[in-house]
Every structure is written in C-alpha cells, then in structure tokens.
C-alpha cells in the first residue's frame, strides 16, 4: 500500500492544473524536454522500487543510518531505470530521493503501528527520516567542495549555501511538518485539487527551491517567492485563484522558471495526506 500511495502521489501532483511553470496534462510549463507522458513513464519506472523501499523499512532491524544506506543503493538503481525510461531526462531525481527516505521510514514505523496515520505519526516518521539521513547527508555536503563534477544542487550549495532538498531531509522536512501538512489538515470548502494548488503556492512562498534558483538565479527565486506569499495570503475565491495561476504560469514560462522543488514537496505532502486519509486515491 505504501508503494501505491507514493506512485499515486506523484501521479496526482503531475495531474494538477494549472501549475505555474510545471508540467501538467495540458502544458509542458517551462520545460521543453518533457511532457505529461514523460512523467507517466518516469512514475511507472519508479513504482517497483517504491515497493522495495517499503519492504526495506518493514524488514529493518538496525540503526536509522544503516537503513538510509540500504535505500540509497536501491535509489541509485531506481534513478538509472527512470533515466532509461525517459531517455535521460531528469523528471523525478529529487522526488525519488525523498520517497526512498519517507517510504522506507514509513515501512519501519509500521512494524509497530497501523494505518491510517494521525498527525503525530507523520511527525515521528519525518523525525526518523531525519535520523536516517542527517549524518550521511552532512558528510555529503562537506565533500561537495572537493568534488570535480557537481550536480546543479551541489553547485548551488557550494556557491550560494542553498541546501535545497538535502536541507529538508536533514531537518526532517519542515516544509511538510510546519507548512503543508498543517494546511492540508485544516477544514476547507475547496475541492481537493484547489486545496493542493493552494498548498503548492504556500510551498513556493517559503522553500529554497534549487530548481527555480538554478534556472533563474537568486533574484528570480526571491521575486516568485514574494509573489507566491502575497497570492497565498489573499485566499482568492476559486475562479480568481485559477485565473491568477494561469497568469503566473504564463509569466514563469516566459522567464523559463520551474518550481520543481515545490512540486516534489507537494507530492510528498499528498503521500502523507493518503496515509492520514485527508485525501482519497485518484482514479486514473
């Protein structure tokens, strides 16, 4: 069930529309190299590995860090399969990393607990994920300045101190525990889709989005961050909100900006929303 929730969370996220600068069923967003079908192939390639993450957590008996190294190795295989399925397009590298952590952490937690989860259960799973990752990722960050070849995220850390998704993992995903999940738990008259789109804007207004910074630089990130904060604070009625999203989408496409980090975190929030029964599984 955990693997299915992870797979469906990714599918739910990419199916939401309109999303500023992001791929959805009707638009490639700011991406010229990928579309909705690329994302479907990517998700299908990752699904078998999500089962392995869950199983690794369910069977684990050692330290949190040992589990991290187990799923990191599985994750490398998953990434290779994803790149093969997408013809070397990086659709879900960051999401795969986080789902490896969080699905295995959930599997471990469910050795002694049952579904559905309550808010305190999700908080414990996020804390355990931090215990899994913190030491190894801190070492990774120390070694970045000695590496010859750096990923986009590593370059941002080395040059600007931007932690991105590594920082989220080390700290137990505060964007989920302090922002998105409390927002999704609140009573709302919105449809699930509108609530999730508002959640995306909430994330865009707060996180260090290394994808957006890589594409547009610090100034563009701060500009979109501020605009997202103002949009979220307005709590516009549905029709006005969707109109604004479409306008922001066109603006971000024009500027070649994509908040991929926020999209990944939204998919993780959807995963926990399934676990807590805040959302129902979508039908394809």
MODARA-V670270 format. One record per backbone hydrogen bond with DSSP energy under -0.5 kcal/mol. CO is the residue of the C=O (numbers start at 1). NH is the residue of the N-H. E is the energy in kcal/mol with one decimal. If there is no record, write none. Layout:
co=CO nh=NH e=E
co=CO nh=NH e=E
This chain:
co=1 nh=5 e=-2.6
co=2 nh=6 e=-2.3
co=3 nh=7 e=-2.7
co=4 nh=8 e=-3.0
co=5 nh=9 e=-2.1
co=6 nh=10 e=-1.9
co=7 nh=11 e=-2.0
co=8 nh=12 e=-3.0
co=9 nh=13 e=-2.3
co=10 nh=14 e=-2.1
co=11 nh=15 e=-1.6
co=12 nh=16 e=-1.0
co=13 nh=16 e=-0.9
co=19 nh=22 e=-1.8
co=20 nh=259 e=-0.7
co=21 nh=30 e=-2.0
co=24 nh=27 e=-0.7
co=27 nh=24 e=-2.7
co=28 nh=31 e=-1.8
co=30 nh=32 e=-0.6
co=35 nh=39 e=-1.9
co=36 nh=40 e=-2.1
co=37 nh=41 e=-2.3
co=38 nh=42 e=-2.2
co=39 nh=43 e=-2.8
co=40 nh=44 e=-2.5
co=41 nh=45 e=-1.9
co=42 nh=46 e=-1.6
co=43 nh=47 e=-1.7
co=44 nh=48 e=-0.5
co=46 nh=49 e=-1.0
co=46 nh=50 e=-1.6
co=47 nh=51 e=-1.3
co=48 nh=52 e=-1.1
co=49 nh=53 e=-2.3
co=50 nh=54 e=-2.2
co=51 nh=55 e=-2.4
co=52 nh=56 e=-2.4
co=53 nh=57 e=-2.0
co=54 nh=58 e=-2.4
co=55 nh=59 e=-2.0
co=56 nh=60 e=-0.7
co=57 nh=60 e=-0.6
co=63 nh=67 e=-1.6
co=64 nh=68 e=-1.9
co=65 nh=69 e=-2.0
co=66 nh=70 e=-1.9
co=67 nh=71 e=-2.5
co=68 nh=72 e=-2.2
co=69 nh=73 e=-1.6
co=70 nh=74 e=-1.7
co=71 nh=75 e=-2.8
co=72 nh=76 e=-1.6
co=73 nh=77 e=-1.3
co=74 nh=78 e=-2.3
co=75 nh=79 e=-2.7
co=76 nh=80 e=-1.9
co=77 nh=81 e=-2.3
co=78 nh=82 e=-2.5
co=79 nh=83 e=-2.6
co=80 nh=84 e=-1.9
co=81 nh=85 e=-2.3
co=82 nh=86 e=-1.8
co=83 nh=88 e=-3.9
co=84 nh=87 e=-0.7
co=89 nh=91 e=-1.4
co=92 nh=96 e=-3.1
co=93 nh=97 e=-1.9
co=94 nh=98 e=-2.1
co=95 nh=99 e=-3.0
co=96 nh=100 e=-2.3
co=97 nh=101 e=-1.7
co=98 nh=102 e=-3.0
co=99 nh=103 e=-2.7
co=100 nh=104 e=-1.3
co=101 nh=105 e=-2.1
co=102 nh=106 e=-2.1
co=103 nh=107 e=-2.6
co=104 nh=108 e=-2.4
co=105 nh=109 e=-2.2
co=106 nh=110 e=-2.3
co=108 nh=111 e=-1.4
co=109 nh=112 e=-1.5
co=118 nh=121 e=-0.6
co=118 nh=122 e=-2.0
co=119 nh=123 e=-2.1
co=120 nh=124 e=-1.8
co=121 nh=125 e=-2.3
co=122 nh=126 e=-2.3
co=123 nh=127 e=-2.0
co=124 nh=128 e=-2.5
co=125 nh=129 e=-2.2
co=126 nh=130 e=-1.7
co=127 nh=131 e=-2.2
co=128 nh=132 e=-2.4
co=129 nh=133 e=-2.1
co=130 nh=134 e=-2.9
co=133 nh=137 e=-2.9
co=134 nh=138 e=-2.2
co=135 nh=139 e=-1.8
co=136 nh=140 e=-2.2
co=137 nh=141 e=-2.5
co=138 nh=142 e=-1.8
co=139 nh=143 e=-1.8
co=140 nh=144 e=-1.0
co=143 nh=146 e=-1.6
co=143 nh=147 e=-0.7
co=144 nh=147 e=-1.4
co=148 nh=150 e=-0.5
co=151 nh=155 e=-2.5
co=152 nh=156 e=-2.0
co=153 nh=157 e=-1.8
co=154 nh=158 e=-2.8
co=155 nh=159 e=-2.8
co=156 nh=160 e=-2.2
co=156 nh=161 e=-0.5
co=156 nh=162 e=-1.5
co=157 nh=161 e=-1.5
co=161 nh=163 e=-0.6
co=163 nh=166 e=-1.1
co=163 nh=167 e=-0.9
co=164 nh=168 e=-1.5
co=165 nh=169 e=-2.5
co=166 nh=170 e=-2.8
co=167 nh=171 e=-1.9
co=168 nh=173 e=-4.2
co=169 nh=172 e=-1.4
co=173 nh=176 e=-1.3
co=173 nh=177 e=-2.4
co=174 nh=178 e=-2.7
co=174 nh=179 e=-0.7
co=175 nh=180 e=-2.6
co=176 nh=181 e=-2.2
co=176 nh=182 e=-0.5
co=179 nh=183 e=-1.7
co=180 nh=184 e=-2.6
co=181 nh=185 e=-1.8
co=182 nh=186 e=-0.8
co=183 nh=186 e=-0.7
co=191 nh=195 e=-2.5
co=192 nh=196 e=-2.2
co=193 nh=197 e=-2.2
co=194 nh=198 e=-2.5
co=195 nh=199 e=-2.0
co=196 nh=200 e=-2.2
co=197 nh=201 e=-1.9
co=198 nh=202 e=-2.2
co=199 nh=203 e=-2.3
co=200 nh=204 e=-2.6
co=201 nh=205 e=-1.4
co=203 nh=206 e=-2.1
co=203 nh=207 e=-2.5
co=207 nh=209 e=-1.1
co=208 nh=210 e=-1.1
co=209 nh=213 e=-2.5
co=210 nh=214 e=-2.4
co=211 nh=215 e=-1.6
co=212 nh=216 e=-2.5
co=213 nh=217 e=-2.7
co=216 nh=220 e=-0.6
co=217 nh=221 e=-2.0
co=218 nh=222 e=-2.7
co=219 nh=223 e=-2.1
co=220 nh=224 e=-2.5
co=221 nh=225 e=-2.7
co=222 nh=226 e=-2.3
co=223 nh=227 e=-2.3
co=224 nh=228 e=-2.5
co=225 nh=229 e=-2.1
co=226 nh=230 e=-2.2
co=227 nh=231 e=-2.3
co=228 nh=232 e=-2.7
co=229 nh=233 e=-2.3
co=230 nh=234 e=-1.3
co=231 nh=235 e=-0.8
co=231 nh=236 e=-0.5
co=232 nh=235 e=-0.9
co=237 nh=241 e=-2.9
co=238 nh=242 e=-2.7
co=239 nh=243 e=-2.1
co=240 nh=244 e=-2.4
co=241 nh=245 e=-2.5
co=242 nh=246 e=-2.3
co=243 nh=247 e=-1.9
co=244 nh=248 e=-2.9
co=245 nh=249 e=-2.7
co=246 nh=250 e=-2.2
co=247 nh=251 e=-2.1
co=248 nh=252 e=-2.6
co=249 nh=253 e=-2.4
co=250 nh=254 e=-2.2
co=251 nh=255 e=-1.8
co=252 nh=257 e=-3.1
co=253 nh=256 e=-0.9
co=258 nh=260 e=-2.0
co=259 nh=263 e=-1.9
co=260 nh=264 e=-2.2
co=261 nh=265 e=-2.1
co=262 nh=266 e=-2.3
co=263 nh=267 e=-2.1
co=264 nh=268 e=-1.7
co=265 nh=269 e=-2.3
co=266 nh=270 e=-2.3
co=267 nh=271 e=-1.9
co=268 nh=272 e=-2.0
co=269 nh=273 e=-2.2
co=270 nh=274 e=-2.1
co=271 nh=275 e=-1.9
co=272 nh=276 e=-2.3
co=273 nh=278 e=-3.0
co=273 nh=279 e=-1.3
co=274 nh=277 e=-1.1
co=275 nh=116 e=-0.6
co=275 nh=117 e=-2.5
